Amino acid sequence: MSPDYHPRMNESGFSPARRNRCGNQTMKQQLLLTNLSNRLPRLFRKLSSVAQKLSQLGDDPNPDNQSSI
């Protein structure tokens, strides 16, 4: 047995409980990223439609329509 061997450590250098906790945190981050990436296209579509309306309002020569912003 080597002098730096510790019976409660696995080959990665972390205790199994700590490694499991890190893995669990990674899974939560992965789920969060997946959720965000699924929602981004809808958010961008909504933003682009709002930006399009605003640009149409800005191009409108009628000053009465400017007050509706």
Buried (B, 14 or more C-beta within 10 A) or exposed (E): EEEEEEEEBEEEEEEEEEBEEEEEEEEEEEEEEEEEEEEEEEEEEEEEEEEEEEEEEEEEEEEEEEEEE
